[in-house]
């Protein structure tokens, strides 16, 4: 059964801190499974709607370097995908930020390096969002990295630094611009639940504008838009426990079991399925 304190952050345990984090001096940890789905520049385009069900993104041109980069990302070659994205300028920034954030979230074993990577994404996506205020990809990956960075330094500390309001505003803007952005709904739902869990319902509502009922509504909408989101199911399970305690343990366990039984479409989904299985063993 998932424990209410189980955070879907990383499949790797923290090890020795990197003395020079985020510089690329250390190779990224490879995906630990050889049987994850693999894509090339052509097949990634034919599966594009399924692979990007959580957040609509126009596909890259067929045969382009960017298509090769996305194929590497969905195959779990996160370091190579991020490098290609960075070389493509603004058009490749979504790939670079997504590959970096997902790798840091699931596979980077060194806490200092993980936080440094999230800071990189926050800075890159934030700069792009400032230049392009309606860029949903920049806003979403900025908020994703802010959320994971906040969990890394403690949610209470992040709220005190004003990171919570920045995250909430970015996600609300994404949903305003792209109402069918499932991942933004799920992330904003998690934010509401996490803040209530840390500061209480009254302070959360008065200070940060969060509500338990809003969290649950956002989760339901997000999973309606992307019913195969294992990450969304796990976050919903955690929210159930944070907001309602042990009374929702059966429902939380059901959500984890459902996530663990999914057939992953790419490397990131494989990571989510493995996390769900780990949560059930916890």
Secondary structure, DSSP 8 states (H G I E B T S, - for coil): ---TT-----SS---S--TTTTSS-S-----S-TTS----TTHHHHTHHHHTSSS------TT-HHHHHHHHHHTT-HHHHHHHHHHTGGGGHHHHHHHHHHHHHHT---HHHHHHHHHHHHHHHHHHHHHSTT-HHHHHHHHHHHHHHHHHH-HHHHHHTTHHHHHHHHHHHHHHH-TT-HHHHHHHHHHHHHHHHHH-HHHIIIII---HHHHHHHHHHHHHH-TT-HHHHHHHHHHHHHHHGGGGHHHHHHHHHHHHT---SSHHHHHHHHHHHHHHH-
